[in-house]
Amino acid sequence: MRVAFVGKGGSGKTTMSALFARYAAGQGGPVVVMDADINQHLALVLGLHEQPEPLGAHLTEIKDHLRGDNPRIPSAEAMVKTTPPGRGSRLLSFADLAGLEYAVTTPQGMRLMASGPFTEDDLGVACYHSKVGAVELLLNHLIDGPGEYVVVDMTAGADSFASGLFTRFDLTFLVAEPTRQGVGVYRQYRDYAAKYDVALAVIGNKVHGPSDVEFLREHVGDDLLTWMEHSPSVRAMEQGRPFTMDDLEPVNTDALAVLMKTLDQREKDWARFGRQTEEFHLRNARAWGNARTGFDLADQIDPEFVYGP
């Protein structure tokens, strides 16, 4: 199952991504974590002192691997971030994704990949969506199942909507502080996502008391799934002090259990996934892809291909 964490910058979505991933791993689930945020902090929060090899630096290799023998994709140059799989493409099982050489193993036994930061050559000439294209391609070609967790820390705010990546998930958790700014990002995300059948649930974060919960309920309504109380142990973790999940307050551990139960209860909708993969590929083809590659990228859609296992 694939889950994205989104929210306002500073809301705590990277910390929540890390905590949920660690909780899921502690329950015995195999976990792949992907840092698709422009601020690459997930490795640090997970206790690593070095970043993984950036996926963005290996985009051509990733494209060549995924296109396999698909006759509709003659080269890596003809492949864009939205290119869908077809007959002959190399699909990835969860184990394949976890085993990619670009992933590193965290101290908790999870596999971590990162889109990578801007390089010197990118400054002033490139947008960050060129980096997260590798994440989108990998998810487009992934055949995952129940009890397998792909946790993606997304870019802040509504910037996630600059690509079709926001539709690649079984569930999206929006992390919201009990502030007007926090719920403002929620409303923006909710309104943008509404027409695309994106399952969205809100996690309140940095909650100090009942008045904070009431504020969130007033502004978020039924989308409020649960909340994390202000946590001295999480603050210690963010400051680099030793931390294990046993240090987390029971009420916050219970909140993570609610997230996992909610995700586990989702049914994988392969039909929606395939439909939206093709929809956003055609949008990108018309907007820039055809002109950039010199191909009619609509031809990359294989009408006989069936998404799913």
N, C-alpha and C positions, 0 to 999 in steps of 0.2 A: 504494500500500500504506500502511496506517495502523499506526503503532506508538506505544505509550504507554510512558512511563518513570515507574516508581513506586518507592517505597522509603521507608525511615525518614527523618524529617526530619533533614537534615544529612548524609545518605549521599552526596550529590553527584549526585542525579538531575537537577537543573536543569543542572549543568555537563555531565553525560553527554548530556542532550537536545541541548544546544548543540553539543557536539563531534560527535555523530552527524549532526546536521543539516548542519553545516559539511562533514563528510566526504562525505556524500551529494551535496551541492551541488558539491563539488570533483570528484566522479566524473561530473559532467554531468547528474545527475538534478534535475528541478525539485522544489523543496521548499517546503512551507507548514509553518510552525511555529506551534503554538498554546499559549499559556501559560494553563493551567487550574488553576494553583496559587494558593492564597490568598495566598502570598508571591510577588508579581509581580517576579521577578528576571531572567527570561529575556531581556528586551530589553537589560538592562545587560550580561549575559554575552555577548550577540551584538554589543556595541559601539554600541548606540543610547543616546542621552542623554535621550530622551523616550519615554514609554509610548505604544503605539497607542491609538486611541480605544476605550474599553471596549465589548466586545460586549454586556455586560449593560445598558448604557445605551441600546441600540438594539434591544432584544428585540422590541418591537412591530413595528418596521420589518422585522426579519428574519422574523418570523412571517408578516406580510402578503406578503412576497416569496415565501416558500417554499410557502404554501398555494395560491398561484396561483388556478386556477379549480376546485379540488377541491370538489365540491358537498357533501362530508361535513364540511367545515370552513367554517362560515358567516362567521367573523370571527376576528381575532387573539385576541380574548378567549376564544374557544372552544378555542384551541390551547394545549397544555401542552408541557413540555420533551420528553415522550416521544411526542408525536403522530407517527404514522408517515406516510410518503408514500402517496399513492394516485393513481388516475387523475385528472389535472388538476393535481396538485401540480407545482411548479416544481423539477425535479431539477437538481443542480449537477454539471457536469463539474469536473475538477481545475482547468482554466483559469478556470472561473467562480468557484471558491472563491478562487483566487489573486488574482482581479481584484476582489474585493469592496472597497468603499471603506473598510472598517474596517481593512484590512491596510496595513502599511507595509513598505517594502523595507529590508532590512538591508544593511550594507556588503558582505556576501558575495553579495548578489543574491537572497536568499530573501525570502519574504513572511511576515510575522509578524502574528498576531492575538493578542489577550489578552482573557480573560473580564472582567478588571477587578477592582480591589480593592473593599472595603467603602466605601460613602459614609457621610457623617454621618447620613443618614436611616436607614441600615441597622443602625447600632450598637444592639445590644440587642433588635432586633426581627426580624432576618432571619438565615437560615443561608446559608452560601456556595454551597449547591447551586442557589440561585436565580440565581447568576451563571453557573455552568457550564452551565445549561440551554441557552444559545445555542450552545455548542460541541456539545452532544448533538444539537440540532436540525439543525445544519449537517452533522454526520456522518451522521445518519439520511437526509439527502437527497442525499448525495454518491455519485456514480458514478465511482469512481477505478479506475485500472488499474496494471499492472506498470510499473515505472520512474518512477512518480509517488509522492512521499513526503509523507505528512502525519505530522508528529512532534508529539506532545502531551506536555507536561510536566504531570503530574497532581498532585493534592493528596497530602500525605504520609501514610504509613501506610495503614491500612485504611479511611480516610475515603472513598476512591474508591468503596466499595461502597454508599454512601448513595444512589446513583442507578444507572441501567442503563448509564451511560457506560463502565463497565469492560468491557462486552461489545462495544464498537464498534470493536475493533481486530483486525488480522490477527495481531499478535504483541504481547505485553507484556514489556518488559524490566524486571526488578526489580533495582535497584542495591542491593547489600549490602556493607557494610563487614565485615571479618573480626572481628566482635565478637558477643557473645551477643545484644545488642540488635538488631544488623543481621539476624542469621539468625532471630531471633524474629519480626520483621515478615515475613520470607519465609514462615515456617510459617503465620502467620495468613493472609497473602494466598493462599498455595497452598490452604489448607483451604477458604477462602471461595469460591475460583474453581473448585474441582474439579468441582462439579456443573454448571457452565455451559460446559464445553468451551472454556475460555479458555487459549490457548497462552501458556505462561509460561517464560521463560528468565532465568537469574540472571547478572548481571555483578558480579563482585567489584570493589571499588573501594578505592583507597588501600592497595594491597597493598605491603608492605615487604619480603617475602621468602618463601622456600618454606614456612615455618611458617604464614604467613597463608593460602597456597593450600591447604595440608593441612587447616587449620581449616575453610575453606569447603567443601572436598570432603567432609569428615566430616559436616558439618551440612546440606549442600545436595544432595549426591549428584550424580546425572546431570543435574540442572537447572542445574548450573554450566556455563555456555557458554564464558566467557572471563573475563579480569580485566584491570583497568587498574592498572599499577604507580604508586606514588607519583611524582608528576610536578612537578618544579620549574617547568616551563614553564606547566603548568596553574595552579599557585599564582600565578605572575606574572600570568597572564591574570585570575585572580580578584581580584588586587590592582589591576587597572586598567592594567597595563603592556602595551606593544604585544605582540601575539601573532598569529602565523599558523599554519596547520596544518603548515607546514614546521618550526616550532619543536618540534612534538610528538615525543617519543621514538619511535624505530621500533617498539619492542615495543608501545607504546600505539596507534600507527597500525595495526599488525597486528590489534590487538583490535577496533578499529572496523571493519576489513575483515571480520572474522568476523561482527560484528553485521549488516552489510549483506548479506553472502552468505546468512546464515540467514533474514533477512527476504525477500530476493528469491526464495528457494526455497519460500516459503509459497504455497499455492494459495488464491485467494480463494474463500471459502465463502459465497456469497450466500444459500443456503438457510438456513444457521445464522443469518446476519445478520437475515434477514427474520423468522425464527421468534422470535428473542430480542427484536427490536424490538417485536413484537406482545405477547410475554409480559410485558415490563416496562411496556408501556403499560397493559395490563389491570391489572397490580398497582397502578400509580400511580392509575389511575382509581378502583379500589375503595378505596384507602387515603385519598385526599384529593381527587383530581381532579374526580370527579363532584360532590362537595359544593361545591367551590370555584367551579366554572364553571356549575353548574346544568344541565349536559348529561350524557347517558349517553355517556361517551367511548368505550365499546366500539363505538359506531356509526361511529367514525372509521376503523376498520379496513376496508379495501377487500379483500374476499375474492378479487377478480379481479386484483388488482395483483401483478405479478411483480417481485421485487427483482433488481437487476443491470442490466447494459447491455441 
